[in-house]
Amino acid sequence: MTKVTGTDLKSATPEQLVTLSSTIALELVKGLARAKVSFAQAQTWATNKSMPQRAARKIAQELGYEIFTPDPRLVAEQALWAKLGIALSVDELNLPEIPAGFTEIAIRPAGVTNVQLFALIKQEREKRGESAWKYHGNLDDIKEEQHRPSGTYVFAYRPDSEPDALHLGKSYNVAIAEKLTFLTLSERLIAELRAIILGKYFDVKGLTITSSLASDGSAFLVYWSSGYRESCVHGYYRSYASPADGPRQAVFA
């Protein structure tokens, strides 16, 4: 192996990196053209936020460099899930575009069901002398809910103990009519699980209306019962509204 000395130790110039990137990009374009990639596939790749990062990571690794490191917040969430017995990788996860105030960053692991999430909530509550209760027998029997990525993904929401002040008093129907993206049942259960582990309580005075509908068509609701000392998952009419209740807005990647 050639000994690296002198100017070999200097960092590459921006011009050199641009030339290298252009050369790689040109070869990639030639290869994709030869492969006759369809218009639809190219469009899918072009609109996939994580695709460029994944491709760049693989190319850099081929060159012997690691150019991406996971966001510390994702690493912290990875550790949280590991403590709960769920292993997941954050290497290819991306943070969503996070508006001001959306400081809670969470991961929705692929394959983890609502039933499993509720069981984890119950487990963690019971460790603290508390409990969990649900009205519906099967929390995975979802009639309808807002679209989310099929694999593991990252989502963010506001940290307030009560539902978003901006959306208090809005029913499920109103939130849907306004095209608001708000927490699904699984995301709200994850928020509950995170709150327990962090020593917090969500929805003590009000309740969160989720964007998931139960098998009977009612909107799933999640809240904390101070009297019974338990996390509660209920369901009610989609038109239900109350000044203290409402949805929690979400962003995801």
ZIBEL-V137915 format. One record per residue. OMEGA is omega in degrees with one decimal (none if undefined). NEAR is the number of other ideal C-beta (glycine too) atoms within 12 Angstrom. Layout:
[[OMEGA;NEAR] [OMEGA;NEAR]]
//
This chain:
[[180.0;3] [178.7;6] [-178.9;7] [-178.7;9] [171.7;8] [-175.4;8] [178.5;9] [-178.4;10] [-179.2;9] [177.2;10] [176.9;9] [178.8;16] [175.9;11] [-179.5;10] [178.3;10] [-178.7;13] [177.3;17] [178.9;13] [178.8;14] [-179.4;19] [-179.6;22] [179.1;14] [178.8;15] [-179.2;21] [179.8;18] [178.8;14] [178.7;15] [179.2;21] [178.6;15] [-179.3;13] [-180.0;14] [177.6;19] [178.3;12] [-179.3;10] [179.8;12] [177.2;10] [-177.0;18] [176.6;11] [-177.8;11] [-179.9;10] [179.0;15] [178.9;17] [178.2;12] [179.0;13] [-176.2;19] [-177.8;15] [178.6;12] [-174.9;19] [-175.0;21] [-176.5;25] [-179.7;19] [-179.1;20] [179.4;23] [179.8;20] [179.7;24] [179.5;22] [-178.4;23] [178.6;20] [179.7;23] [178.3;20] [177.3;15] [178.3;13] [177.2;16] [-179.2;8] [172.7;16] [-172.8;15] [179.8;18] [172.4;23] [-178.1;14] [175.7;25] [-179.0;23] [179.4;13] [177.0;25] [177.2;31] [178.3;20] [178.2;21] [176.4;36] [178.7;27] [178.7;19] [179.3;29] [178.6;32] [178.0;17] [179.6;19] [176.9;27] [-178.8;15] [-179.4;26] [176.4;17] [178.7;28] [178.2;19] [-174.8;30] [-175.8;21] [178.7;26] [178.0;36] [173.8;33] [174.7;26] [171.2;29] [-169.7;14] [176.6;24] [177.3;16] [177.1;9] [179.4;17] [-172.3;29] [179.1;15] [-179.6;35] [-176.6;36] [177.9;46] [174.4;44] [-177.6;40] [176.5;34] [174.8;19] [178.0;17] [-174.1;29] [175.2;22] [178.1;35] [178.5;22] [179.3;23] [178.9;38] [178.7;36] [177.5;25] [176.9;32] [179.9;40] [179.1;27] [-178.3;22] [176.3;30] [-177.1;28] [175.0;17] [-176.8;16] [179.1;19] [-179.7;9] [-177.5;26] [176.9;23] [-176.4;33] [175.5;23] [-179.5;31] [-177.7;21] [-178.2;30] [-176.3;15] [-177.9;18] [177.2;35] [177.6;25] [-176.1;23] [178.2;28] [-176.9;20] [172.7;22] [-179.2;29] [-177.8;29] [173.9;13] [176.7;28] [-177.1;23] [-179.4;9] [175.4;21] [-179.3;31] [-179.1;35] [174.2;38] [-178.6;41] [179.8;37] [-178.8;39] [-174.6;32] [-173.7;20] [-179.1;28] [177.8;26] [179.1;28] [-176.8;40] [179.1;33] [-178.9;19] [-174.1;21] [178.2;33] [178.4;27] [179.7;20] [175.8;34] [174.1;30] [-177.7;40] [-179.6;22] [-179.8;23] [178.4;35] [179.5;24] [178.9;13] [-178.2;18] [177.7;11] [172.6;27] [-177.6;29] [-171.0;41] [170.7;47] [177.5;39] [-178.0;48] [179.2;41] [178.4;42] [176.5;46] [176.5;42] [176.6;46] [178.0;43] [179.9;44] [178.4;39] [-179.8;35] [179.7;34] [-177.1;32] [179.9;25] [177.6;19] [-179.4;12] [175.3;20] [178.5;27] [173.4;37] [177.9;37] [-179.5;22] [-179.7;21] [177.6;30] [178.7;38] [172.9;51] [-176.8;47] [178.9;49] [178.2;42] [178.1;40] [177.4;28] [-178.2;31] [179.7;19] [177.5;20] [179.1;20] [178.0;29] [177.7;44] [178.2;46] [177.9;42] [-179.8;50] [178.0;41] [176.9;35] [179.8;24] [-178.5;14] [-178.9;12] [-178.8;14] [-178.5;18] [171.9;28] [-174.0;42] [174.3;35] [-176.0;40] [175.9;32] [-179.6;32] [-177.5;30] [178.7;19] [179.4;29] [-177.1;18] [176.7;24] [178.2;26] [-177.1;23] [-177.1;16] [-173.9;21] [177.3;32] [179.3;39] [172.7;48] [-178.5;49] [-179.3;36] [168.3;42] [-177.4;30] [178.0;35] [none;29]]
//
